[in-house]
Amino acid sequence: MGIPVVDFSKVDGKERADTLALIDHYCQEWGFFQLINHGISEDLLDRVKKVATECYKLEREACFKNSKPVQLLNELLGKNSDEKIENVDWEDVFLLSDENNAEWPSKTPGFIETMKEYRTELKKLGHKVMEIMDENLGLPKGYIKNTFDGGVENTAFFGTKVSHYPPCPHPEKVNALRAHTDAGGVVLLFQDDEVKGLQMLKDGVWTDVQPMKNSIVINTGDQIEVLSNGRYNSILHRVVPQTDGQRRSIASFYNPSLKATIAPAPQLLGPKVENKVSEVAKYPKFVFGDYMSVYLEQKFQPKEPRFQAVKAVSES
């Protein structure tokens, strides 16, 4: 069945309350959902697909054929080994951000202009999604964005990871992307229309994030879990290699500034009038840059020890 789907156009109409309630439920119970009618034009999304695919063929494919995962797989096959490659992913990936403009691929016609336009529109959508989370959590409008900015307007990090997962002749021997939760805030994913592979862990079962034309997949990262004091959780997800078809994945991360201080929102703590239960902070207060230092070493490990490790850093 895949993950839930939300018609985002309804947040501005008569069904706003019901749609916000659905989003709140999916944030609590799933941590993943797809948006349709999200306001980003199909023309722009079609151009993004075109330039991303052309960029891979023109500027990336030859390098992947000589990459570490390909070399390691060939070595295993040469030894007739039953082993599996565990420490690298069957993925070609590069990052786009405002900070690394000079490193963006430059040989693919229209790539830079199209991706800048896309990132501008997607960032606006990210703001809308975070404001809905504010409202659903009972926080002031703009609370999540302002927290991510760390008190300095527009200093939150917005990065776009452009990935391609080429077909793999021996998918049993590799990971396309190892299971992990996302370190940051809100992730907005524009994934392949046709080739599956992304899965999220729901109630102990790996569930497909079904391809759906021109939808945007939303998932919550570790910092939303902390800010919401565990009401919303970051969810383990992975990419499974495929023998047929090349999967395109364009994931944009709305993350805190490295200097931002992250902690459970104080509005969510203290006595609960309705049920007389006090809510205590379940997560430490820390600087996001310290969390990222821990995450980079422990990305593919359980997240709970990361919170303990960053607590120790913040208290030292």
ZAMARGU-4260 file (C-alpha; in steps of 0.2 Angstrom, whole numbers, plus 5000, padded with zeros to 4 digits):
<rodrens>
0) 5000/5000/5000 | 5014/5012/5003 | 5014/5028/5014 | 5000/5040/5016 | 4996/5054/5003
5) 4990/5071/5007 | 4981/5083/4995 | 4991/5099/5001 | 4979/5111/4991 | 4966/5107/5005
10) 4976/5117/5018 | 4969/5133/5011 | 4951/5128/5009 | 4936/5122/5019 | 4945/5106/5023
15) 4959/5114/5032 | 4956/5108/5049 | 4954/5090/5043 | 4969/5091/5032 | 4980/5098/5047
20) 4973/5084/5058 | 4979/5071/5045 | 4996/5078/5043 | 4998/5078/5062 | 4992/5060/5063
25) 5005/5055/5049 | 5019/5065/5058 | 5015/5055/5074 | 5012/5038/5067 | 5022/5037/5051
30) 5035/5051/5050 | 5033/5049/5031 | 5019/5055/5019 | 5017/5061/5001 | 5011/5078/4996
35) 5001/5080/4980 | 4994/5097/4973 | 5008/5105/4983 | 5009/5121/4972 | 5026/5117/4962
40) 5022/5117/4944 | 5023/5101/4934 | 5033/5111/4920 | 5046/5114/4933 | 5046/5097/4940
45) 5048/5090/4922 | 5062/5101/4919 | 5071/5096/4935 | 5069/5077/4930 | 5076/5081/4913
50) 5091/5091/4919 | 5095/5079/4933 | 5095/5064/4921 | 5105/5072/4908 | 5118/5078/4921
55) 5120/5060/4927 | 5123/5054/4909 | 5134/5068/4904 | 5144/5072/4920 | 5143/5057/4932
60) 5140/5040/4924 | 5158/5037/4918 | 5164/5041/4936 | 5152/5029/4944 | 5158/5015/4933
65) 5175/5017/4941 | 5168/5020/4959 | 5173/5011/4975 | 5156/5001/4976 | 5158/4995/4958
70) 5176/4990/4961 | 5172/4981/4978 | 5158/4972/4970 | 5169/4966/4955 | 5182/4960/4968
75) 5169/4950/4977 | 5163/4942/4961 | 5180/4938/4956 | 5183/4929/4973 | 5166/4920/4972
80) 5163/4927/4989 | 5147/4925/4999 | 5151/4942/5008 | 5141/4957/5006 | 5148/4975/5005
85) 5142/4984/5020 | 5152/5000/5022 | 5148/5009/5005 | 5132/5012/4996 | 5128/5009/4978
90) 5124/5027/4975 | 5131/5042/4965 | 5127/5058/4974 | 5132/5076/4975 | 5126/5091/4985
95) 5119/5108/4980 | 5118/5122/4992 | 5119/5141/4992 | 5136/5139/5000 | 5144/5128/4986
100) 5138/5137/4970 | 5155/5136/4962 | 5154/5117/4963 | 5138/5114/4955 | 5138/5104/4938
105) 5141/5116/4924 | 5142/5106/4908 | 5123/5101/4908 | 5113/5114/4898 | 5100/5122/4910
110) 5105/5112/4925 | 5110/5127/4936 | 5096/5138/4932 | 5083/5125/4934 | 5089/5118/4950
115) 5090/5136/4957 | 5072/5139/4952 | 5067/5122/4960 | 5076/5125/4976 | 5068/5142/4978
120) 5050/5135/4976 | 5054/5120/4987 | 5061/5131/5001 | 5044/5140/5001 | 5035/5123/5002
125) 5046/5119/5017 | 5041/5135/5026 | 5023/5130/5024 | 5026/5112/5030 | 5035/5119/5045
130) 5021/5132/5049 | 5008/5118/5049 | 5019/5108/5061 | 5020/5124/5072 | 5001/5125/5072
135) 4998/5106/5075 | 5011/5106/5090 | 5003/5122/5097 | 5019/5132/5094 | 5019/5151/5088
140) 5019/5153/5069 | 5037/5152/5063 | 5044/5144/5079 | 5053/5129/5070 | 5060/5141/5056
145) 5066/5153/5069 | 5074/5140/5080 | 5083/5133/5064 | 5089/5150/5060 | 5097/5151/5077
150) 5091/5169/5080 | 5099/5175/5064 | 5086/5177/5049 | 5089/5165/5035 | 5104/5156/5042
155) 5096/5139/5042 | 5104/5126/5030 | 5095/5121/5015 | 5104/5108/5005 | 5099/5097/4990
160) 5106/5080/4988 | 5105/5074/4970 | 5107/5055/4969 | 5106/5041/4956 | 5105/5023/4960
165) 5110/5013/4944 | 5104/4996/4941 | 5114/4983/4951 | 5117/4966/4943 | 5119/4958/4961
170) 5108/4968/4973 | 5110/4954/4986 | 5128/4960/4988 | 5126/4979/4991 | 5116/4992/4999
175) 5109/5006/4988 | 5108/5017/5004 | 5110/5010/5022 | 5096/5012/5034 | 5097/5028/5044
180) 5087/5042/5051 | 5090/5060/5045 | 5100/5071/5056 | 5091/5088/5052 | 5074/5095/5052
185) 5062/5092/5037 | 5066/5083/5021 | 5057/5086/5005 | 5060/5072/4992 | 5057/5072/4974
190) 5059/5054/4969 | 5058/5044/4954 | 5041/5042/4946 | 5044/5024/4941 | 5058/5015/4949
195) 5055/5010/4967 | 5068/5007/4980 | 5065/5019/4995 | 5058/5010/5010 | 5054/5016/5028
200) 5052/5006/5043 | 5034/5005/5049 | 5029/4994/5065 | 5045/4983/5062 | 5041/4981/5043
205) 5050/4989/5028 | 5037/4998/5018 | 5039/5005/5001 | 5038/5023/4998 | 5028/5021/4982
210) 5033/5031/4966 | 5020/5044/4963 | 5022/5056/4948 | 5027/5073/4954 | 5023/5071/4972
215) 5034/5078/4986 | 5038/5065/5000 | 5040/5073/5017 | 5049/5065/5031 | 5054/5072/5048
220) 5072/5072/5054 | 5080/5070/5072 | 5079/5089/5076 | 5060/5089/5073 | 5059/5074/5085
225) 5069/5084/5098 | 5059/5100/5096 | 5042/5091/5097 | 5049/5081/5112 | 5045/5065/5104
230) 5028/5068/5098 | 5035/5067/5080 | 5049/5054/5077 | 5062/5053/5064 | 5060/5036/5055
235) 5073/5023/5049 | 5073/5022/5030 | 5084/5014/5017 | 5086/5012/4998 | 5086/4994/4991
240) 5096/4991/4975 | 5086/4986/4959 | 5091/4975/4945 | 5081/4985/4932 | 5079/5004/4930
245) 5090/5018/4936 | 5082/5027/4951 | 5083/5046/4953 | 5081/5054/4970 | 5082/5073/4974
250) 5081/5075/4993 | 5081/5093/5000 | 5085/5095/5018 | 5079/5110/5029 | 5091/5109/5043
255) 5096/5121/5058 | 5111/5132/5057 | 5126/5124/5064 | 5125/5137/5078 | 5107/5135/5082
260) 5102/5128/5099 | 5090/5114/5099 | 5079/5108/5113 | 5061/5102/5116 | 5050/5117/5114
265) 5046/5125/5131 | 5028/5127/5126 | 5027/5108/5125 | 5033/5105/5143 | 5025/5107/5160
270) 5008/5103/5167 | 4995/5096/5155 | 4979/5103/5160 | 4967/5091/5152 | 4975/5075/5158
275) 4984/5081/5173 | 5001/5073/5167 | 5016/5084/5167 | 5027/5083/5152 | 5046/5083/5155
280) 5060/5086/5142 | 5064/5069/5135 | 5079/5076/5125 | 5094/5086/5129 | 5098/5104/5124
285) 5112/5106/5112 | 5120/5115/5098 | 5116/5108/5081 | 5134/5108/5075 | 5139/5097/5090
290) 5125/5085/5085 | 5131/5084/5067 | 5149/5080/5073 | 5141/5065/5082 | 5130/5060/5068
295) 5144/5060/5055 | 5152/5046/5065 | 5136/5037/5070 | 5124/5040/5055 | 5121/5021/5052
300) 5119/5017/5070 | 5104/5018/5082 | 5099/5037/5085 | 5096/5036/5104 | 5115/5035/5108
305) 5118/5050/5097 | 5107/5060/5109 | 5116/5054/5124 | 5133/5058/5116 | 5128/5076/5112
310) 5121/5078/5129 | 5138/5073/5136 | 5146/5086/5124 | 5134/5100/5129 | 5137/5097/5148
315) 5156/5096/5146
</rodrens>
